[in-house]
């Protein structure tokens, strides 16, 4: 099975997945790195980022030093420079995904944007069966998705088709629905591709939203691997989403605090 990964030039999650797959005997064929970074975001994305930044500050999710570092890093100018040139910057290049792959003899291809003819050609010419999406600055779309033979798998933090879009996990909690991660193929609709498998987690009493999010991240590597094996064996059959539920809008800061307070007060 030939598997590639789409990621940004700095992506610890990709490094973790590559090593996890290798331990299972599955070598990553190549990594396609997106070098450009976004400067503009939708109103919904801005609201999401602002609410979660406030929420994480109030709940002390990050230390004061880390909050300052993240604010500096998230500057569009700084992040743009870092993502484009991290491989060449001394000391900082220890965060470079390209450097990580070089040490493991994994071919790396750099593109300006994942949604490009270049990415499509790399996947097609190398005969990649499945591509895993770990990180990207933009939603995937044409011309990458023009070729129906390209199968890209995403891990979504919510149960599809019920919970699509931003903040699917907290909306799941609010609605008393199952919580976990759904692997699915990517198409032109947000979280609208064929469903592959849902991996449920059982939050323990007293866990807050960030704790639950952490538990979902812990199962992501296994979910990708298990999905690949299931597709290969025929045990997993893609299930089209015949009914697309409305996309969630991002939760407000007050909504996040309310749900989190209710969770951690459970005994």
C-alpha atoms as an extended CHARMM CRD file, in Angstrom:
* protein
*
       267  EXT
         1         1  UNK       CA              0.0000000000        0.0000000000        0.0000000000  PROA      1               0.0000000000
         2         2  UNK       CA              1.3940000000        3.3840000000       -1.0240000000  PROA      2               0.0000000000
         3         3  UNK       CA              0.4600000000        6.1720000000        1.3890000000  PROA      3               0.0000000000
         4         4  UNK       CA              1.3460000000        9.8560000000        1.2760000000  PROA      4               0.0000000000
         5         5  UNK       CA              0.7220000000       12.6510000000        3.7730000000  PROA      5               0.0000000000
         6         6  UNK       CA             -0.3320000000       16.2680000000        3.2520000000  PROA      6               0.0000000000
         7         7  UNK       CA              1.0890000000       18.6060000000        5.8950000000  PROA      7               0.0000000000
         8         8  UNK       CA              2.4680000000       22.0420000000        6.6220000000  PROA      8               0.0000000000
         9         9  UNK       CA              6.2180000000       22.5670000000        6.9320000000  PROA      9               0.0000000000
        10        10  UNK       CA              5.9640000000       22.4260000000       10.7320000000  PROA      10              0.0000000000
        11        11  UNK       CA              3.7230000000       19.5780000000       11.8730000000  PROA      11              0.0000000000
        12        12  UNK       CA              4.5730000000       17.4460000000       14.9410000000  PROA      12              0.0000000000
        13        13  UNK       CA              1.3970000000       15.4210000000       14.3330000000  PROA      13              0.0000000000
        14        14  UNK       CA              2.8000000000       14.2170000000       11.0120000000  PROA      14              0.0000000000
        15        15  UNK       CA              6.0740000000       13.2000000000       12.6430000000  PROA      15              0.0000000000
        16        16  UNK       CA              4.1600000000       11.2050000000       15.2370000000  PROA      16              0.0000000000
        17        17  UNK       CA              2.0280000000        9.4970000000       12.5730000000  PROA      17              0.0000000000
        18        18  UNK       CA              5.0050000000        8.5820000000       10.3870000000  PROA      18              0.0000000000
        19        19  UNK       CA              6.7230000000        6.8350000000       13.2960000000  PROA      19              0.0000000000
        20        20  UNK       CA              3.4720000000        5.1460000000       14.3610000000  PROA      20              0.0000000000
        21        21  UNK       CA              2.8710000000        3.7560000000       10.8810000000  PROA      21              0.0000000000
        22        22  UNK       CA              6.5070000000        2.6250000000       10.6090000000  PROA      22              0.0000000000
        23        23  UNK       CA              6.1780000000        0.7310000000       13.8920000000  PROA      23              0.0000000000
        24        24  UNK       CA              3.1960000000       -1.0590000000       12.3580000000  PROA      24              0.0000000000
        25        25  UNK       CA              5.2400000000       -1.9640000000        9.2790000000  PROA      25              0.0000000000
        26        26  UNK       CA              3.7270000000        0.6620000000        6.9780000000  PROA      26              0.0000000000
        27        27  UNK       CA              6.2630000000        3.0370000000        5.4450000000  PROA      27              0.0000000000
        28        28  UNK       CA              5.1360000000        6.4630000000        4.2700000000  PROA      28              0.0000000000
        29        29  UNK       CA              5.8070000000        6.8220000000        0.5380000000  PROA      29              0.0000000000
        30        30  UNK       CA              6.1750000000       10.6030000000        0.6000000000  PROA      30              0.0000000000
        31        31  UNK       CA              5.1600000000       13.8050000000        2.3430000000  PROA      31              0.0000000000
        32        32  UNK       CA              3.7910000000       16.7760000000        0.4080000000  PROA      32              0.0000000000
        33        33  UNK       CA              4.4820000000       20.0070000000        2.2740000000  PROA      33              0.0000000000
        34        34  UNK       CA              2.5040000000       23.2040000000        1.7720000000  PROA      34              0.0000000000
        35        35  UNK       CA              4.8240000000       26.1950000000        2.1290000000  PROA      35              0.0000000000
        36        36  UNK       CA              2.4680000000       29.1410000000        1.7800000000  PROA      36              0.0000000000
        37        37  UNK       CA              0.4130000000       30.3620000000        4.7380000000  PROA      37              0.0000000000
        38        38  UNK       CA             -2.9380000000       32.1210000000        4.9070000000  PROA      38              0.0000000000
        39        39  UNK       CA             -3.4040000000       35.7810000000        5.6640000000  PROA      39              0.0000000000
        40        40  UNK       CA             -7.1890000000       36.0120000000        5.4330000000  PROA      40              0.0000000000
        41        41  UNK       CA             -9.8120000000       34.0830000000        7.3710000000  PROA      41              0.0000000000
        42        42  UNK       CA            -13.5910000000       33.9340000000        7.2900000000  PROA      42              0.0000000000
        43        43  UNK       CA            -15.6260000000       35.6030000000       10.0320000000  PROA      43              0.0000000000
        44        44  UNK       CA            -16.5330000000       32.1610000000       11.4010000000  PROA      44              0.0000000000
        45        45  UNK       CA            -12.8620000000       31.1440000000       11.5590000000  PROA      45              0.0000000000
        46        46  UNK       CA            -11.9150000000       34.4000000000       13.2730000000  PROA      46              0.0000000000
        47        47  UNK       CA            -14.6940000000       33.9290000000       15.8350000000  PROA      47              0.0000000000
        48        48  UNK       CA            -13.5020000000       30.3590000000       16.4330000000  PROA      48              0.0000000000
        49        49  UNK       CA             -9.8940000000       31.4030000000       17.0080000000  PROA      49              0.0000000000
        50        50  UNK       CA            -10.8220000000       34.3280000000       19.2630000000  PROA      50              0.0000000000
        51        51  UNK       CA            -13.2170000000       32.2720000000       21.3930000000  PROA      51              0.0000000000
        52        52  UNK       CA            -10.7510000000       29.4100000000       21.8500000000  PROA      52              0.0000000000
        53        53  UNK       CA             -7.8650000000       31.7490000000       22.6270000000  PROA      53              0.0000000000
        54        54  UNK       CA             -9.9430000000       33.3690000000       25.3930000000  PROA      54              0.0000000000
        55        55  UNK       CA            -11.1400000000       29.9720000000       26.5920000000  PROA      55              0.0000000000
        56        56  UNK       CA             -7.6210000000       28.5380000000       26.7700000000  PROA      56              0.0000000000
        57        57  UNK       CA             -6.3600000000       31.6210000000       28.5990000000  PROA      57              0.0000000000
        58        58  UNK       CA             -9.1370000000       31.5310000000       31.1910000000  PROA      58              0.0000000000
        59        59  UNK       CA             -8.7720000000       27.7860000000       31.7770000000  PROA      59              0.0000000000
        60        60  UNK       CA             -4.9670000000       28.1020000000       31.9520000000  PROA      60              0.0000000000
        61        61  UNK       CA             -4.5650000000       25.5330000000       29.2060000000  PROA      61              0.0000000000
        62        62  UNK       CA             -1.2770000000       27.1790000000       28.2520000000  PROA      62              0.0000000000
        63        63  UNK       CA              1.3230000000       28.6910000000       30.5450000000  PROA      63              0.0000000000
        64        64  UNK       CA              1.8460000000       32.4570000000       30.3330000000  PROA      64              0.0000000000
        65        65  UNK       CA              5.1270000000       31.9010000000       28.4720000000  PROA      65              0.0000000000
        66        66  UNK       CA              3.4830000000       29.5890000000       25.9560000000  PROA      66              0.0000000000
        67        67  UNK       CA              0.6340000000       32.0640000000       25.4090000000  PROA      67              0.0000000000
        68        68  UNK       CA              3.1480000000       34.7910000000       24.5810000000  PROA      68              0.0000000000
        69        69  UNK       CA              5.0400000000       32.4310000000       22.2920000000  PROA      69              0.0000000000
        70        70  UNK       CA              1.8560000000       31.3880000000       20.4810000000  PROA      70              0.0000000000
        71        71  UNK       CA              0.7530000000       35.0050000000       20.0180000000  PROA      71              0.0000000000
        72        72  UNK       CA              4.1590000000       35.8130000000       18.5280000000  PROA      72              0.0000000000
        73        73  UNK       CA              4.1300000000       32.6970000000       16.3730000000  PROA      73              0.0000000000
        74        74  UNK       CA              0.5800000000       33.2990000000       15.1060000000  PROA      74              0.0000000000
        75        75  UNK       CA              1.5210000000       36.6890000000       13.7070000000  PROA      75              0.0000000000
        76        76  UNK       CA              0.8530000000       36.4230000000        9.9660000000  PROA      76              0.0000000000
        77        77  UNK       CA              4.2780000000       37.8980000000        9.1670000000  PROA      77              0.0000000000
        78        78  UNK       CA              6.2100000000       35.6360000000       11.5440000000  PROA      78              0.0000000000
        79        79  UNK       CA              4.3070000000       32.4560000000       10.6700000000  PROA      79              0.0000000000
        80        80  UNK       CA              4.6550000000       33.1900000000        6.9550000000  PROA      80              0.0000000000
        81        81  UNK       CA              8.4220000000       33.4440000000        7.2530000000  PROA      81              0.0000000000
        82        82  UNK       CA              8.7080000000       30.3860000000        9.4720000000  PROA      82              0.0000000000
        83        83  UNK       CA              6.5780000000       28.0950000000        7.3330000000  PROA      83              0.0000000000
        84        84  UNK       CA              8.4460000000       29.0830000000        4.1750000000  PROA      84              0.0000000000
        85        85  UNK       CA             11.9940000000       29.0260000000        5.4920000000  PROA      85              0.0000000000
        86        86  UNK       CA             12.0690000000       26.8800000000        8.6460000000  PROA      86              0.0000000000
        87        87  UNK       CA             14.2700000000       24.2310000000        6.9790000000  PROA      87              0.0000000000
        88        88  UNK       CA             17.0230000000       26.8070000000        6.4200000000  PROA      88              0.0000000000
        89        89  UNK       CA             16.9630000000       28.6460000000        9.7640000000  PROA      89              0.0000000000
        90        90  UNK       CA             19.5980000000       27.3940000000       12.2400000000  PROA      90              0.0000000000
        91        91  UNK       CA             18.2610000000       26.0970000000       15.5790000000  PROA      91              0.0000000000
        92        92  UNK       CA             14.6460000000       26.6780000000       14.4790000000  PROA      92              0.0000000000
        93        93  UNK       CA             15.0700000000       24.0230000000       11.7850000000  PROA      93              0.0000000000
        94        94  UNK       CA             14.7440000000       21.3160000000       14.4220000000  PROA      94              0.0000000000
        95        95  UNK       CA             10.9850000000       21.8820000000       13.9720000000  PROA      95              0.0000000000
        96        96  UNK       CA             11.2050000000       21.3310000000       10.2090000000  PROA      96              0.0000000000
        97        97  UNK       CA              9.1200000000       18.4350000000        8.9090000000  PROA      97              0.0000000000
        98        98  UNK       CA             11.3460000000       18.2380000000        5.8500000000  PROA      98              0.0000000000
        99        99  UNK       CA             14.3770000000       17.7210000000        8.0720000000  PROA      99              0.0000000000
       100       100  UNK       CA             12.5370000000       15.0080000000       10.0070000000  PROA      100             0.0000000000
       101       101  UNK       CA             11.6520000000       13.1940000000        6.7650000000  PROA      101             0.0000000000
       102       102  UNK       CA             15.1890000000       13.4860000000        5.3990000000  PROA      102             0.0000000000
       103       103  UNK       CA             16.4990000000       11.6420000000        8.4470000000  PROA      103             0.0000000000
       104       104  UNK       CA             14.0940000000        8.7940000000        7.6840000000  PROA      104             0.0000000000
       105       105  UNK       CA             14.7390000000        8.7380000000        3.9330000000  PROA      105             0.0000000000
       106       106  UNK       CA             11.1510000000        9.7510000000        3.1640000000  PROA      106             0.0000000000
       107       107  UNK       CA             10.8010000000       11.7360000000       -0.0840000000  PROA      107             0.0000000000
       108       108  UNK       CA              9.5240000000       15.2730000000        0.4280000000  PROA      108             0.0000000000
       109       109  UNK       CA              7.8180000000       17.4560000000       -2.1440000000  PROA      109             0.0000000000
       110       110  UNK       CA              7.1530000000       21.1340000000       -1.4690000000  PROA      110             0.0000000000
       111       111  UNK       CA              4.2460000000       22.9470000000       -3.0990000000  PROA      111             0.0000000000
       112       112  UNK       CA              2.8530000000       26.4290000000       -2.6290000000  PROA      112             0.0000000000
       113       113  UNK       CA             -0.6360000000       25.0710000000       -1.9520000000  PROA      113             0.0000000000
       114       114  UNK       CA             -1.9460000000       21.5490000000       -1.5370000000  PROA      114             0.0000000000
       115       115  UNK       CA             -4.8830000000       22.3260000000       -3.8000000000  PROA      115             0.0000000000
       116       116  UNK       CA             -2.7710000000       22.4700000000       -6.9200000000  PROA      116             0.0000000000
       117       117  UNK       CA             -1.9280000000       20.6310000000      -10.1240000000  PROA      117             0.0000000000
       118       118  UNK       CA              1.5230000000       19.9530000000       -8.6590000000  PROA      118             0.0000000000
       119       119  UNK       CA              0.0820000000       18.0060000000       -5.7230000000  PROA      119             0.0000000000
       120       120  UNK       CA             -2.3090000000       16.1190000000       -7.9690000000  PROA      120             0.0000000000
       121       121  UNK       CA              0.5320000000       15.1270000000      -10.3140000000  PROA      121             0.0000000000
       122       122  UNK       CA              2.7830000000       13.9500000000       -7.4820000000  PROA      122             0.0000000000
       123       123  UNK       CA              0.0780000000       11.6890000000       -6.0860000000  PROA      123             0.0000000000
       124       124  UNK       CA             -0.8740000000       10.3350000000       -9.5060000000  PROA      124             0.0000000000
       125       125  UNK       CA              2.6430000000        9.7550000000      -10.8550000000  PROA      125             0.0000000000
       126       126  UNK       CA              3.7900000000        7.9780000000       -7.6910000000  PROA      126             0.0000000000
       127       127  UNK       CA              0.7780000000        5.6860000000       -7.7540000000  PROA      127             0.0000000000
       128       128  UNK       CA             -0.3870000000        6.7060000000       -4.2870000000  PROA      128             0.0000000000
       129       129  UNK       CA             -3.4020000000        4.7050000000       -3.1250000000  PROA      129             0.0000000000
       130       130  UNK       CA             -4.3420000000        6.8310000000       -0.1110000000  PROA      130             0.0000000000
       131       131  UNK       CA             -3.3030000000       10.2700000000        1.0920000000  PROA      131             0.0000000000
       132       132  UNK       CA             -3.7420000000       11.3140000000        4.7140000000  PROA      132             0.0000000000
       133       133  UNK       CA             -4.5110000000       14.9520000000        5.5310000000  PROA      133             0.0000000000
       134       134  UNK       CA             -2.6910000000       16.0410000000        8.6830000000  PROA      134             0.0000000000
       135       135  UNK       CA             -2.5130000000       19.8080000000        8.2270000000  PROA      135             0.0000000000
       136       136  UNK       CA             -3.1450000000       22.3770000000        5.5250000000  PROA      136             0.0000000000
       137       137  UNK       CA             -3.6910000000       26.1190000000        5.4980000000  PROA      137             0.0000000000
       138       138  UNK       CA             -6.6600000000       25.9960000000        3.1350000000  PROA      138             0.0000000000
       139       139  UNK       CA             -9.6190000000       23.7220000000        2.5460000000  PROA      139             0.0000000000
       140       140  UNK       CA             -8.8300000000       21.2010000000       -0.1820000000  PROA      140             0.0000000000
       141       141  UNK       CA            -10.5400000000       21.8520000000       -3.5070000000  PROA      141             0.0000000000
       142       142  UNK       CA             -9.9040000000       21.9040000000       -7.2590000000  PROA      142             0.0000000000
       143       143  UNK       CA             -7.6550000000       21.2590000000       -9.0390000000  PROA      143             0.0000000000
       144       144  UNK       CA             -6.5000000000       18.6560000000       -6.4920000000  PROA      144             0.0000000000
       145       145  UNK       CA             -9.9740000000       17.1580000000       -6.1980000000  PROA      145             0.0000000000
       146       146  UNK       CA            -10.6800000000       17.2380000000       -9.9450000000  PROA      146             0.0000000000
       147       147  UNK       CA             -9.3340000000       13.7130000000      -10.2700000000  PROA      147             0.0000000000
       148       148  UNK       CA            -11.8590000000       11.3590000000       -8.6990000000  PROA      148             0.0000000000
       149       149  UNK       CA             -9.1930000000        8.6490000000       -8.4270000000  PROA      149             0.0000000000
       150       150  UNK       CA             -7.3110000000       10.5450000000       -5.6940000000  PROA      150             0.0000000000
       151       151  UNK       CA             -8.4280000000        9.3120000000       -2.2770000000  PROA      151             0.0000000000
       152       152  UNK       CA             -7.6460000000       11.7030000000        0.5730000000  PROA      152             0.0000000000
       153       153  UNK       CA             -8.5710000000       10.7260000000        4.1340000000  PROA      153             0.0000000000
       154       154  UNK       CA             -9.3160000000       13.1810000000        6.9230000000  PROA      154             0.0000000000
       155       155  UNK       CA             -9.7730000000       12.5700000000       10.6450000000  PROA      155             0.0000000000
       156       156  UNK       CA            -12.7050000000       14.7140000000       11.8330000000  PROA      156             0.0000000000
       157       157  UNK       CA            -13.3230000000       15.3640000000       15.5460000000  PROA      157             0.0000000000
       158       158  UNK       CA            -17.0150000000       14.5780000000       15.4710000000  PROA      158             0.0000000000
       159       159  UNK       CA            -19.4480000000       11.8940000000       14.3900000000  PROA      159             0.0000000000
       160       160  UNK       CA            -20.4750000000       12.3020000000       10.7740000000  PROA      160             0.0000000000
       161       161  UNK       CA            -22.8840000000       13.0520000000        9.2720000000  PROA      161             0.0000000000
       162       162  UNK       CA            -24.4460000000       14.6980000000       12.3360000000  PROA      162             0.0000000000
       163       163  UNK       CA            -21.5880000000       17.0020000000       13.2800000000  PROA      163             0.0000000000
       164       164  UNK       CA            -19.8390000000       18.8750000000       10.4960000000  PROA      164             0.0000000000
       165       165  UNK       CA            -17.6350000000       21.9530000000       10.5960000000  PROA      165             0.0000000000
       166       166  UNK       CA            -15.9370000000       23.8590000000       13.4020000000  PROA      166             0.0000000000
       167       167  UNK       CA            -16.4050000000       22.9410000000       17.0640000000  PROA      167             0.0000000000
       168       168  UNK       CA            -18.0140000000       19.5980000000       16.2440000000  PROA      168             0.0000000000
       169       169  UNK       CA            -16.7250000000       18.0950000000       19.4790000000  PROA      169             0.0000000000
       170       170  UNK       CA            -18.2020000000       20.6770000000       21.8780000000  PROA      170             0.0000000000
       171       171  UNK       CA            -21.4630000000       20.6680000000       19.9080000000  PROA      171             0.0000000000
       172       172  UNK       CA            -21.5150000000       16.8640000000       20.3100000000  PROA      172             0.0000000000
       173       173  UNK       CA            -21.0940000000       17.2600000000       24.0590000000  PROA      173             0.0000000000
       174       174  UNK       CA            -23.8030000000       19.9150000000       24.2300000000  PROA      174             0.0000000000
       175       175  UNK       CA            -26.2290000000       17.6550000000       22.3540000000  PROA      175             0.0000000000
       176       176  UNK       CA            -25.3040000000       14.6110000000       24.4910000000  PROA      176             0.0000000000
       177       177  UNK       CA            -24.1400000000       12.7560000000       21.3760000000  PROA      177             0.0000000000
       178       178  UNK       CA            -21.2810000000       10.3060000000       20.9760000000  PROA      178             0.0000000000
       179       179  UNK       CA            -17.8190000000       11.8560000000       21.0100000000  PROA      179             0.0000000000
       180       180  UNK       CA            -14.8660000000       10.7390000000       18.9370000000  PROA      180             0.0000000000
       181       181  UNK       CA            -13.2140000000       10.8550000000       15.5380000000  PROA      181             0.0000000000
       182       182  UNK       CA            -14.5840000000        9.9920000000       12.1030000000  PROA      182             0.0000000000
       183       183  UNK       CA            -12.3080000000        9.0670000000        9.2230000000  PROA      183             0.0000000000
       184       184  UNK       CA            -13.7600000000       10.0540000000        5.8580000000  PROA      184             0.0000000000
       185       185  UNK       CA            -12.7930000000       10.7560000000        2.2940000000  PROA      185             0.0000000000
       186       186  UNK       CA            -12.5050000000       14.4070000000        1.3410000000  PROA      186             0.0000000000
       187       187  UNK       CA            -14.6230000000       15.9240000000       -1.4040000000  PROA      187             0.0000000000
       188       188  UNK       CA            -15.6130000000       19.4720000000       -2.3510000000  PROA      188             0.0000000000
       189       189  UNK       CA            -18.0590000000       19.7340000000        0.5900000000  PROA      189             0.0000000000
       190       190  UNK       CA            -16.8050000000       20.5360000000        4.1060000000  PROA      190             0.0000000000
       191       191  UNK       CA            -16.7290000000       17.2170000000        6.0120000000  PROA      191             0.0000000000
       192       192  UNK       CA            -19.0810000000       15.8860000000        3.3540000000  PROA      192             0.0000000000
       193       193  UNK       CA            -17.1400000000       12.9930000000        1.8060000000  PROA      193             0.0000000000
       194       194  UNK       CA            -17.8310000000        9.2830000000        2.1690000000  PROA      194             0.0000000000
       195       195  UNK       CA            -17.7200000000        8.1020000000        5.7930000000  PROA      195             0.0000000000
       196       196  UNK       CA            -15.1660000000        5.3970000000        6.5670000000  PROA      196             0.0000000000
       197       197  UNK       CA            -15.2820000000        4.6680000000       10.3150000000  PROA      197             0.0000000000
       198       198  UNK       CA            -16.2000000000        6.3250000000       13.6020000000  PROA      198             0.0000000000
       199       199  UNK       CA            -13.8940000000        5.8500000000       16.5950000000  PROA      199             0.0000000000
       200       200  UNK       CA            -15.7350000000        6.6340000000       19.7990000000  PROA      200             0.0000000000
       201       201  UNK       CA            -14.0720000000        7.7020000000       23.0210000000  PROA      201             0.0000000000
       202       202  UNK       CA            -15.6940000000        7.5510000000       26.4480000000  PROA      202             0.0000000000
       203       203  UNK       CA            -14.8180000000       10.7280000000       28.3800000000  PROA      203             0.0000000000
       204       204  UNK       CA            -14.3300000000       10.2060000000       32.0910000000  PROA      204             0.0000000000
       205       205  UNK       CA            -16.3500000000       12.2470000000       34.5330000000  PROA      205             0.0000000000
       206       206  UNK       CA            -14.7030000000       15.5190000000       35.4080000000  PROA      206             0.0000000000
       207       207  UNK       CA            -12.9440000000       15.8720000000       32.0390000000  PROA      207             0.0000000000
       208       208  UNK       CA            -13.1170000000       19.3160000000       30.4540000000  PROA      208             0.0000000000
       209       209  UNK       CA            -13.3000000000       20.1460000000       26.7510000000  PROA      209             0.0000000000
       210       210  UNK       CA             -9.5280000000       20.3220000000       26.3580000000  PROA      210             0.0000000000
       211       211  UNK       CA             -9.1570000000       16.9530000000       28.0960000000  PROA      211             0.0000000000
       212       212  UNK       CA            -11.6490000000       15.3850000000       25.6920000000  PROA      212             0.0000000000
       213       213  UNK       CA             -9.8980000000       16.9810000000       22.7280000000  PROA      213             0.0000000000
       214       214  UNK       CA             -6.6340000000       15.4810000000       23.9770000000  PROA      214             0.0000000000
       215       215  UNK       CA             -8.2160000000       12.0210000000       24.1580000000  PROA      215             0.0000000000
       216       216  UNK       CA             -9.3760000000       12.3370000000       20.5470000000  PROA      216             0.0000000000
       217       217  UNK       CA             -5.8770000000       13.2990000000       19.4230000000  PROA      217             0.0000000000
       218       218  UNK       CA             -4.4870000000       10.2300000000       21.1890000000  PROA      218             0.0000000000
       219       219  UNK       CA             -6.4930000000        7.8900000000       18.9680000000  PROA      219             0.0000000000
       220       220  UNK       CA             -5.8550000000        9.7050000000       15.6780000000  PROA      220             0.0000000000
       221       221  UNK       CA             -2.7600000000        7.7470000000       14.6490000000  PROA      221             0.0000000000
       222       222  UNK       CA             -4.4910000000        4.4440000000       15.3240000000  PROA      222             0.0000000000
       223       223  UNK       CA             -7.6350000000        5.6010000000       13.5190000000  PROA      223             0.0000000000
       224       224  UNK       CA             -5.6770000000        6.4240000000       10.3610000000  PROA      224             0.0000000000
       225       225  UNK       CA             -3.8100000000        3.1170000000       10.4830000000  PROA      225             0.0000000000
       226       226  UNK       CA             -6.9150000000        1.0550000000       11.2360000000  PROA      226             0.0000000000
       227       227  UNK       CA             -8.8200000000        2.7770000000        8.4470000000  PROA      227             0.0000000000
       228       228  UNK       CA             -6.0560000000        2.0640000000        5.9360000000  PROA      228             0.0000000000
       229       229  UNK       CA             -5.9780000000       -1.5940000000        6.9620000000  PROA      229             0.0000000000
       230       230  UNK       CA             -9.7780000000       -1.8010000000        6.7970000000  PROA      230             0.0000000000
       231       231  UNK       CA             -9.8670000000       -0.3250000000        3.3080000000  PROA      231             0.0000000000
       232       232  UNK       CA             -7.1280000000       -2.7010000000        2.1810000000  PROA      232             0.0000000000
       233       233  UNK       CA             -8.9140000000       -5.7770000000        3.5330000000  PROA      233             0.0000000000
       234       234  UNK       CA            -12.3650000000       -4.6890000000        2.4170000000  PROA      234             0.0000000000
       235       235  UNK       CA            -13.6740000000       -4.5850000000        5.9860000000  PROA      235             0.0000000000
       236       236  UNK       CA            -14.3050000000       -0.8510000000        5.6490000000  PROA      236             0.0000000000
       237       237  UNK       CA            -16.5890000000        0.2290000000        2.8260000000  PROA      237             0.0000000000
       238       238  UNK       CA            -17.0280000000        3.9550000000        2.0970000000  PROA      238             0.0000000000
       239       239  UNK       CA            -20.5220000000        5.1160000000        3.0100000000  PROA      239             0.0000000000
       240       240  UNK       CA            -21.8460000000        8.1510000000        1.1050000000  PROA      240             0.0000000000
       241       241  UNK       CA            -23.4340000000       10.8950000000        3.1760000000  PROA      241             0.0000000000
       242       242  UNK       CA            -26.9200000000       10.8500000000        1.7160000000  PROA      242             0.0000000000
       243       243  UNK       CA            -28.0670000000       13.5820000000        4.0980000000  PROA      243             0.0000000000
       244       244  UNK       CA            -25.7910000000       16.5180000000        4.8130000000  PROA      244             0.0000000000
       245       245  UNK       CA            -26.5420000000       18.0760000000        8.1850000000  PROA      245             0.0000000000
       246       246  UNK       CA            -26.0110000000       21.8500000000        8.4830000000  PROA      246             0.0000000000
       247       247  UNK       CA            -22.4910000000       23.0170000000        9.2220000000  PROA      247             0.0000000000
       248       248  UNK       CA            -21.9060000000       24.0490000000       12.8070000000  PROA      248             0.0000000000
       249       249  UNK       CA            -20.9690000000       27.6340000000       13.4780000000  PROA      249             0.0000000000
       250       250  UNK       CA            -18.1710000000       28.1990000000       15.9640000000  PROA      250             0.0000000000
       251       251  UNK       CA            -19.1670000000       28.3540000000       19.6200000000  PROA      251             0.0000000000
       252       252  UNK       CA            -18.8980000000       31.6040000000       21.5090000000  PROA      252             0.0000000000
       253       253  UNK       CA            -16.5460000000       31.9920000000       24.4560000000  PROA      253             0.0000000000
       254       254  UNK       CA            -19.5160000000       31.9430000000       26.8410000000  PROA      254             0.0000000000
       255       255  UNK       CA            -20.8560000000       28.7190000000       25.3340000000  PROA      255             0.0000000000
       256       256  UNK       CA            -17.4660000000       27.0210000000       25.7070000000  PROA      256             0.0000000000
       257       257  UNK       CA            -17.1990000000       28.1260000000       29.3360000000  PROA      257             0.0000000000
       258       258  UNK       CA            -20.7410000000       26.9570000000       30.0960000000  PROA      258             0.0000000000
       259       259  UNK       CA            -20.2040000000       23.4790000000       28.6350000000  PROA      259             0.0000000000
       260       260  UNK       CA            -16.7670000000       23.1120000000       30.1900000000  PROA      260             0.0000000000
       261       261  UNK       CA            -18.0520000000       24.1050000000       33.6400000000  PROA      261             0.0000000000
       262       262  UNK       CA            -20.8400000000       21.5450000000       33.4070000000  PROA      262             0.0000000000
       263       263  UNK       CA            -18.3760000000       18.8270000000       32.3930000000  PROA      263             0.0000000000
       264       264  UNK       CA            -15.8170000000       19.3750000000       35.1360000000  PROA      264             0.0000000000
       265       265  UNK       CA            -18.5330000000       19.6150000000       37.7980000000  PROA      265             0.0000000000
       266       266  UNK       CA            -19.7100000000       16.0690000000       37.0300000000  PROA      266             0.0000000000
       267       267  UNK       CA            -18.9240000000       13.5380000000       39.7300000000  PROA      267             0.0000000000
